[in-house]
Amino acid sequence: MAKIGFIGLGNMGAPMARNLIKAGHSVSVFDLNKQVVNDLADEGAHAGTTADEVTHGAQFVISMLPAAKHVKSLYLADDGLIHHLASDTVVIDCSTIDAASATEVGQALADKGIAFVDAPVSGGVAGASAGTLTFIVGGAKTHFNAVQPVLEDMGKNIFHAGDIGAGQVAKICNNMLLSILMAGTSEALQMGINHGLDPKVLSDIMVNSSGRNWTLELYNPCPGVLENAPSSNNYQPGFMVDLMAKDLGLALEAAQNSGSATPLGALSKNLYTLLQNQGAGAQDFSAIFNLFEKK
């Protein structure tokens, strides 16, 4: 079992840290939200009062933060962790950020002899709680091998995508496709409903036909089709519209940097921005279904 410092205990980070505790690791946690720190301390974690404190003696440091600016500040600021981490520490950043920022942090840490991998996740809050997340890892193969046993205590599928930053690129490619599938599934279901079809029957038809896809089969956006889907629970996330819009922004930035044509990705970004502007940012991303409803 390892000694782990965990920084960032939001909707994803807290259940991830909880699974590490359950697996028997010695976990020290820090977040600006003191209540979640105390809650995890009650479950066996060591409560840290600063980010630096939880890294003392840690073999692995895991961060799960909202955006690149937070990751760069944590590690590279004047009093950032880069000035405090031991050289034998392995840093695992699970935040979803742009590949350039991940590479910048990774290279700065490497210059100090500190190992780094970017390891964004897929699977949402439910996957984080169940310990079934997919981790998409960018970094040296030796570093991937070092972190894999730790990641397996939080997830089910662990992939090595390539060098530092590759995890971020693979994650945003996946989420761009996911958004396109969700939008397409939603408009197809709504068109069927507008013609008087039962959405459960239509979903069954398409699941067993060439329109079959993950959003239709396992995360159906129409209320009442799948009992456990967010759509059947007033679109409680899940994976928020705000987060999907953020990831689509990263995808379009990556597309521009690589000269990639992503017209459907751009359209999807516009649809999710429209959904945000309608006040649905905190709802599950499957709430895009409501954009196509006839009023």
Phi, psi and chi 1 to 4 in degrees:
 res  aa     phi    psi   chi1   chi2   chi3   chi4
   1 MET       -  147.9  -64.6  -64.5  102.3      -
   2 ALA  -106.5  160.9      -      -      -      -
   3 LYS   -97.7  121.0 -174.4  171.5 -176.9 -179.6
   4 ILE  -127.6  134.1  -60.0  170.3      -      -
   5 GLY  -102.4  128.4      -      -      -      -
   6 PHE  -121.7  123.5 -157.8  112.7      -      -
   7 ILE  -122.6  120.7  -58.8  164.4      -      -
   8 GLY   106.9   94.4      -      -      -      -
   9 LEU  -117.5   51.7  -55.7  170.3      -      -
  10 GLY   -80.2 -154.9      -      -      -      -
  11 ASN   -59.5  -30.3  -69.2  -24.9      -      -
  12 MET   -94.9  -45.1  -65.0  -68.0  -68.8      -
  13 GLY   -63.2  -41.2      -      -      -      -
  14 ALA   -60.9  -50.3      -      -      -      -
  15 PRO   -66.6  -30.3   17.2  -28.6      -      -
  16 MET   -64.2  -46.4  -69.7  166.0   63.9      -
  17 ALA   -62.5  -38.1      -      -      -      -
  18 ARG   -61.1  -39.9 -174.3  170.7  -69.4  113.4
  19 ASN   -68.7  -31.8  -76.2  -35.2      -      -
  20 LEU   -67.1  -38.9  -67.8  173.1      -      -
  21 ILE   -63.0  -45.7  -63.5  166.5      -      -
  22 LYS   -61.2  -31.4  -69.3  178.1 -179.5  177.3
  23 ALA   -77.3   -6.7      -      -      -      -
  24 GLY    99.8    4.5      -      -      -      -
  25 HIS   -73.2  156.0  -63.2  -72.0      -      -
  26 SER   -89.3  107.9  174.2      -      -      -
  27 VAL  -115.5  124.2 -176.6      -      -      -
  28 SER  -106.4  133.9  -62.1      -      -      -
  29 VAL  -124.7  149.2  -63.7      -      -      -
  30 PHE  -144.9  139.5  173.0   75.2      -      -
  31 ASP  -158.3  156.2 -167.6  -86.4      -      -
  32 LEU   -68.1  -23.0  -64.3  177.6      -      -
  33 ASN   -82.8  101.6 -178.7  -15.6      -      -
  34 LYS   -67.5  -27.5  -57.8  -55.1  180.0 -173.2
  35 GLN   -64.9  -43.5 -176.4   59.0   55.1      -
  36 VAL   -68.9  -32.7   69.2      -      -      -
  37 VAL   -62.0  -45.3  171.4      -      -      -
  38 ASN   -66.0  -37.6  -67.2  -24.5      -      -
  39 ASP   -62.2  -43.0  -70.2  -16.3      -      -
  40 LEU   -72.3  -30.8  -73.9  169.0      -      -
  41 ALA   -62.9  -37.1      -      -      -      -
  42 ASP   -64.4  -20.9  -70.4  -19.1      -      -
  43 GLU   -98.4    1.9  -61.4  177.1   41.5      -
  44 GLY   120.9   -3.2      -      -      -      -
  45 ALA   -79.3  162.1      -      -      -      -
  46 HIS   -94.5  123.9  -56.2  -80.0      -      -
  47 ALA   -81.9  124.4      -      -      -      -
  48 GLY  -101.2  147.1      -      -      -      -
  49 THR   -96.2  -15.1   57.0      -      -      -
  50 THR  -141.1  160.8   65.4      -      -      -
  51 ALA   -63.4  -40.9      -      -      -      -
  52 ASP   -60.0  -39.4  174.9   34.7      -      -
  53 GLU   -60.4  -40.3 -179.2 -176.7  -29.1      -
  54 VAL   -75.3   -9.9  -56.5      -      -      -
  55 THR   -92.5   -9.3   68.8      -      -      -
  56 HIS   -63.9  120.1  -68.5  169.9      -      -
  57 GLY    74.8    4.8      -      -      -      -
  58 ALA   -76.3  137.1      -      -      -      -
  59 GLN   -77.8  -35.3  -62.1  163.7  -94.2      -
  60 PHE  -129.6  139.4  -60.4   92.7      -      -
  61 VAL  -118.6  122.8  171.1      -      -      -
  62 ILE  -113.1  131.5  -58.9  174.5      -      -
  63 SER  -121.9  141.6   48.1      -      -      -
  64 MET  -138.6   91.7 -175.0   55.3  146.8      -
  65 LEU  -122.3  163.0  -58.7  173.5      -      -
  66 PRO   -69.3  -37.2  -20.5   32.1      -      -
  67 ALA  -153.6  169.7      -      -      -      -
  68 ALA   -59.3  -37.7      -      -      -      -
  69 LYS   -62.2  -34.0   63.7 -179.1 -179.4 -179.9
  70 HIS   -72.5  -38.8  -55.5  107.2      -      -
  71 VAL   -66.0  -46.6  175.3      -      -      -
  72 LYS   -65.3  -37.6  -69.6 -163.7  -77.1 -171.6
  73 SER   -65.2  -43.6  176.7      -      -      -
  74 LEU   -58.8  -44.4  173.9   67.2      -      -
  75 TYR   -95.8  -33.8  -69.4  104.4      -      -
  76 LEU  -112.5   -2.6  -55.2 -175.9      -      -
  77 ALA   -63.0  169.5      -      -      -      -
  78 ASP   -53.4  -35.8  -70.5  -17.8      -      -
  79 ASP  -115.5   32.6 -166.4   36.0      -      -
  80 GLY   -71.8  172.2      -      -      -      -
  81 LEU   -63.8  -21.4  -65.7 -176.0      -      -
  82 ILE   -57.7  -25.9 -168.0  170.2      -      -
  83 HIS   -89.6   -2.3  -55.6  -65.9      -      -
  84 HIS  -125.9  -21.4  -57.4  -78.7      -      -
  85 LEU   -71.8  141.6  -66.9  172.6      -      -
  86 ALA   -72.5  152.8      -      -      -      -
  87 SER   -68.6  -17.2   59.9      -      -      -
  88 ASP   -94.8    8.2   59.1   -8.9      -      -
  89 THR   -77.5  143.5  -53.6      -      -      -
  90 VAL  -110.9  122.2 -179.7      -      -      -
  91 VAL   -96.3  130.0  171.7      -      -      -
  92 ILE  -120.7  106.9  -52.9  169.5      -      -
  93 ASP   -98.6  115.6 -178.8   48.3      -      -
  94 CYS   -97.0    4.4  -64.7      -      -      -
  95 SER   -66.7  154.0  -43.6      -      -      -
  96 THR   -99.2  109.1  -63.0      -      -      -
  97 ILE  -137.4  178.6   60.3  175.9      -      -
  98 ASP   -74.2  151.1   60.5  -73.7      -      -
  99 ALA   -62.4  -35.3      -      -      -      -
 100 ALA   -63.0  -40.4      -      -      -      -
 101 SER   -67.6  -40.4  -68.1      -      -      -
 102 ALA   -61.3  -41.5      -      -      -      -
 103 THR   -66.2  -39.8  -58.7      -      -      -
 104 GLU   -61.7  -46.8  178.1 -175.3  -10.6      -
 105 VAL   -65.7  -45.5  172.7      -      -      -
 106 GLY   -61.4  -41.0      -      -      -      -
 107 GLN   -69.0  -39.8 -174.3   58.2   59.7      -
 108 ALA   -62.7  -41.8      -      -      -      -
 109 LEU   -67.9  -40.0  -68.8  172.4      -      -
 110 ALA   -60.8  -36.3      -      -      -      -
 111 ASP   -62.9  -21.7  -69.3  -16.5      -      -
 112 LYS   -97.5    4.9  -64.6  -78.2 -170.2  175.9
 113 GLY    80.8   16.5      -      -      -      -
 114 ILE  -102.5  127.4  -58.7  165.1      -      -
 115 ALA   -73.2  144.2      -      -      -      -
 116 PHE  -143.8  138.1  173.3   89.0      -      -
 117 VAL  -132.8  144.1  -61.1      -      -      -
 118 ASP   -94.4  133.7   59.1  -62.3      -      -
 119 ALA  -141.5   63.1      -      -      -      -
 120 PRO   -62.3  159.4   24.5  -34.3      -      -
 121 VAL  -120.7  158.4  -55.3      -      -      -
 122 SER  -131.8  143.1  178.6      -      -      -
 123 GLY   136.1  -12.6      -      -      -      -
 124 GLY    69.3 -173.9      -      -      -      -
 125 VAL   -62.9  -38.6  175.3      -      -      -
 126 ALA   -62.0  -42.2      -      -      -      -
 127 GLY   -67.7  -36.5      -      -      -      -
 128 ALA   -64.3  -41.7      -      -      -      -
 129 SER   -68.9  -40.2  -62.6      -      -      -
 130 ALA   -81.7   -9.9      -      -      -      -
 131 GLY    73.1   30.8      -      -      -      -
 132 THR  -117.2   21.2   57.8      -      -      -
 133 LEU   -61.5  156.3  -69.9  171.1      -      -
 134 THR  -101.0  127.7  -66.9      -      -      -
 135 PHE  -106.9  130.3  -74.8   87.8      -      -
 136 ILE  -115.1  105.5  -49.3  164.4      -      -
 137 VAL  -105.1  132.3 -177.1      -      -      -
 138 GLY  -114.6  132.2      -      -      -      -
 139 GLY   155.3  177.0      -      -      -      -
 140 ALA   -62.2  148.5      -      -      -      -
 141 LYS   -59.4  -38.3 -179.9   64.3  173.3  177.8
 142 THR   -65.3  -36.8   52.4      -      -      -
 143 HIS   -71.8  -37.5  -61.3  158.0      -      -
 144 PHE   -59.3  -44.8  171.0   77.2      -      -
 145 ASN   -62.3  -33.9  -68.4  -21.4      -      -
 146 ALA   -69.9  -37.6      -      -      -      -
 147 VAL   -89.2  -17.1  -55.9      -      -      -
 148 GLN   -56.3  -44.1 -174.0  171.6    5.0      -
 149 PRO   -61.2  -34.4  -23.6   35.2      -      -
 150 VAL   -69.9  -44.0  173.3      -      -      -
 151 LEU   -64.3  -31.4  -60.6 -177.6      -      -
 152 GLU   -67.3  -18.0  -73.8  174.7  -15.5      -
 153 ASP   -83.3   -4.6  -73.6  -33.2      -      -
 154 MET  -121.0  -11.6  -61.4 -178.9  -72.6      -
 155 GLY  -146.9  171.4      -      -      -      -
 156 LYS  -107.0  -34.2 -177.5  171.5   67.5  172.3
 157 ASN  -120.5  120.6  -59.0  -59.1      -      -
 158 ILE  -121.2  116.9  -41.4  -63.7      -      -
 159 PHE  -116.3  140.8  -66.2  101.5      -      -
 160 HIS   -99.2  108.0 -176.4 -143.0      -      -
 161 ALA   -84.7  -22.8      -      -      -      -
 162 GLY   146.3 -151.0      -      -      -      -
 163 ASP   -71.4  175.0  -66.7  -25.9      -      -
 164 ILE   -52.3  132.8  -67.4  173.9      -      -
 165 GLY    98.4  -23.2      -      -      -      -
 166 ALA   -66.7  -32.7      -      -      -      -
 167 GLY   -61.3  -40.9      -      -      -      -
 168 GLN   -66.5  -42.2  -57.9  -64.7  -15.2      -
 169 VAL   -63.6  -45.3  174.2      -      -      -
 170 ALA   -63.1  -38.9      -      -      -      -
 171 LYS   -63.4  -44.7  166.6   69.5 -175.9  -69.9
 172 ILE   -74.7  -28.0   60.7  174.1      -      -
 173 CYS   -62.5  -44.9  -73.2      -      -      -
 174 ASN   -62.2  -46.1  176.7   78.4      -      -
 175 ASN   -71.4  -30.7  -82.1   17.0      -      -
 176 MET   -63.3  -46.1 -175.9  177.1   72.2      -
 177 LEU   -62.9  -41.5  177.3   57.9      -      -
 178 LEU   -59.0  -42.9  174.7   61.7      -      -
 179 SER   -65.1  -38.7   72.9      -      -      -
 180 ILE   -66.1  -42.5  -66.4  167.1      -      -
 181 LEU   -63.8  -40.5  -69.6  172.1      -      -
 182 MET   -66.8  -42.1 -175.3   59.4   80.4      -
 183 ALA   -65.2  -44.4      -      -      -      -
 184 GLY   -65.7  -40.8      -      -      -      -
 185 THR   -63.0  -41.7  -65.1      -      -      -
 186 SER   -63.8  -45.5  -65.6      -      -      -
 187 GLU   -70.3  -33.0   67.7  178.2   11.5      -
 188 ALA   -67.8  -43.1      -      -      -      -
 189 LEU   -63.8  -41.8  -74.7  171.0      -      -
 190 GLN   -66.1  -35.4  -74.1  -75.6   14.9      -
 191 MET   -64.9  -40.9 -174.8  171.2   71.7      -
 192 GLY   -62.8  -42.9      -      -      -      -
 193 ILE   -61.2  -40.3  -68.7  168.4      -      -
 194 ASN   -64.3  -21.1  -67.3  -16.8      -      -
 195 HIS   -98.6   11.0  -79.0  -89.2      -      -
 196 GLY    89.1    8.6      -      -      -      -
 197 LEU   -79.1  148.4  -64.0 -176.4      -      -
 198 ASP   -75.2  122.7 -177.3  -34.7      -      -
 199 PRO   -62.7  -28.6   19.6  -31.4      -      -
 200 LYS   -67.0  -45.2  -75.7 -171.8  176.3 -177.8
 201 VAL   -64.4  -45.1  173.3      -      -      -
 202 LEU   -62.0  -40.7  179.1   56.9      -      -
 203 SER   -61.9  -43.4  -66.9      -      -      -
 204 ASP   -61.3  -40.7  -74.3  -18.2      -      -
 205 ILE   -62.3  -47.6  -69.0  168.2      -      -
 206 MET   -72.5  -33.0  -67.5 -166.2  -67.1      -
 207 VAL   -62.9  -29.9  162.5      -      -      -
 208 ASN  -100.9   16.6  -71.6  -78.1      -      -
 209 SER  -129.7 -170.6  -56.6      -      -      -
 210 SER   -72.6  -10.7   55.5      -      -      -
 211 GLY   -83.8    2.3      -      -      -      -
 212 ARG   -55.4  133.4  179.6  179.9 -176.9  178.5
 213 ASN  -157.8  169.6   67.5   78.6      -      -
 214 TRP   -60.3  -43.5 -176.0   88.4      -      -
 215 THR   -65.3  -36.1   65.8      -      -      -
 216 LEU   -71.4  -41.3  179.6   67.9      -      -
 217 GLU   -84.9  -38.3 -176.3  176.7    6.6      -
 218 LEU  -118.6  -10.5  -60.3  176.6      -      -
 219 TYR  -145.1   43.5 -148.0   88.5      -      -
 220 ASN   -55.5  129.8 -162.0  -68.4      -      -
 221 PRO   -80.3   -7.2   30.1  -36.7      -      -
 222 CYS   -90.8  124.5 -179.2      -      -      -
 223 PRO   -56.0  136.5  -25.1   34.6      -      -
 224 GLY    90.9  -10.4      -      -      -      -
 225 VAL   -79.1  -47.3  173.2      -      -      -
 226 LEU  -119.6  121.5  -68.8  179.5      -      -
 227 GLU   -59.7  -38.3  180.0 -178.8   -8.2      -
 228 ASN   -95.1    2.6  -65.6  -36.9      -      -
 229 ALA   -77.2  149.9      -      -      -      -
 230 PRO   -55.0  -30.8  -29.3   37.3      -      -
 231 SER   -61.3  -28.4   58.1      -      -      -
 232 SER   -89.7    5.8  -63.7      -      -      -
 233 ASN  -130.5   46.1 -171.2   29.7      -      -
 234 ASN    56.2   29.8  -63.9  -43.9      -      -
 235 TYR    58.9   35.3  -66.4  103.4      -      -
 236 GLN   -70.7  130.0  -66.4  -62.1  -52.5      -
 237 PRO   -73.5  150.8   23.5  -30.4      -      -
 238 GLY    75.4 -149.7      -      -      -      -
 239 PHE  -120.2  114.5 -175.9   63.3      -      -
 240 MET   -69.7  151.7  -70.0 -167.3  -59.0      -
 241 VAL   -53.6  -43.9  167.1      -      -      -
 242 ASP   -58.2  -38.9  -76.9  -17.9      -      -
 243 LEU   -72.9  -38.2  -65.6  177.7      -      -
 244 MET   -64.3  -42.7  178.4   58.0   84.0      -
 245 ALA   -61.3  -39.8      -      -      -      -
 246 LYS   -61.9  -45.9  169.9 -155.6  149.7 -172.7
 247 ASP   -66.2  -35.3  -73.7    0.8      -      -
 248 LEU   -68.4  -33.2  -73.3  167.9      -      -
 249 GLY   -62.3  -41.8      -      -      -      -
 250 LEU   -63.3  -39.1  -66.5  174.1      -      -
 251 ALA   -64.2  -43.9      -      -      -      -
 252 LEU   -67.3  -35.2  -65.8 -173.4      -      -
 253 GLU   -64.2  -42.9 -179.1 -178.5  -16.9      -
 254 ALA   -65.1  -38.6      -      -      -      -
 255 ALA   -62.4  -43.0      -      -      -      -
 256 GLN   -64.4  -41.0 -176.7  174.3   16.5      -
 257 ASN   -66.3  -28.7  -69.3  -20.1      -      -
 258 SER  -104.2    0.3   59.8      -      -      -
 259 GLY    68.2   29.2      -      -      -      -
 260 SER   -88.3  139.9  -56.9      -      -      -
 261 ALA   -86.9  116.4      -      -      -      -
 262 THR  -132.7   63.0   55.8      -      -      -
 263 PRO   -63.8  -36.5   21.5  -33.0      -      -
 264 LEU   -72.3  -35.3  -66.5 -178.8      -      -
 265 GLY   -63.4  -40.5      -      -      -      -
 266 ALA   -66.2  -41.0      -      -      -      -
 267 LEU   -63.8  -41.6  176.1   57.9      -      -
 268 SER   -63.0  -40.6 -175.6      -      -      -
 269 LYS   -60.3  -41.9  174.4   63.7  168.0   70.3
 270 ASN   -64.1  -39.8  -75.0  -23.2      -      -
 271 LEU   -65.2  -42.0  -69.5  173.3      -      -
 272 TYR   -72.4  -30.9  -85.6   97.1      -      -
 273 THR   -65.9  -40.9  -60.9      -      -      -
 274 LEU   -60.3  -41.3  177.9   60.6      -      -
 275 LEU   -64.0  -41.1 -161.0   57.2      -      -
 276 GLN   -58.9  -44.7  -74.3  179.7  -59.0      -
 277 ASN   -65.6  -18.7  -68.6  -18.6      -      -
 278 GLN   -90.0    6.1  -67.7 -177.7   -5.5      -
 279 GLY    88.2   15.7      -      -      -      -
 280 ALA  -101.3   17.0      -      -      -      -
 281 GLY   -58.5  -31.7      -      -      -      -
 282 ALA   -90.2   -1.4      -      -      -      -
 283 GLN   -83.5  166.2  -67.9 -175.4  -23.1      -
 284 ASP   -64.3  148.7 -173.5   79.6      -      -
 285 PHE   -64.2  -17.3   81.6  104.9      -      -
 286 SER   -70.8   -8.6   57.5      -      -      -
 287 ALA   -66.2   -6.2      -      -      -      -
 288 ILE   -59.3  -20.7 -162.0  169.6      -      -
 289 PHE   -50.4  -37.4 -179.3   80.1      -      -
 290 ASN   -71.0  -19.7  -64.3  -37.5      -      -
 291 LEU   -63.7  -28.7  -85.2 -176.2      -      -
 292 PHE   -97.6    1.0  -56.4   99.3      -      -
 293 GLU   -71.7  136.2 -176.6 -180.0   10.0      -
 294 LYS   -73.7  126.6  -71.3  179.6   71.9  173.5
 295 LYS   -85.7      -  -55.4  -59.5 -178.3 -177.1
